[in-house]
Amino acid sequence: MNENDSTKRELINKAKNSVINFNDAEATNVAMETIRSGIDPVDIIEEGFIEGMKTIGDGFESGKMSLMDILTASKTMNKGISLLKPAAISAHEDSCFFGNLMLSL
């Protein structure tokens, strides 16, 4: 594993944990660090922020999380994604966003 892969894996884990822990500041930091590092923001969105939301959703389904937890986690996720969206669009000119959904053309 090279340094870039290690940095990417670390950012993915931080993004996921920021959502799970409802940490808006960490989500913002991860997004800014992703942009500075040149790592594909779509990877951080898909493998980090969205996976964090899946974990929250699983917790809700099992009765360990409340609807308020889902709403709080989605607010955290959106903080990170809103910062990464412009970088994702410029990195993937053959793609387009509809809300938080990205389509590759």
Secondary structure, DSSP 8 states (H G I E B T S, - for coil): --HHHHHHHHHHHHHHHHHHTT-HHHHHHHHHHHHHHT--HHHHIIIIIHHHHHHHHHHHHTTSS-HHHHHHHHHHHHHHHHHHHHHHHHH-TTEEEETTEEEE-
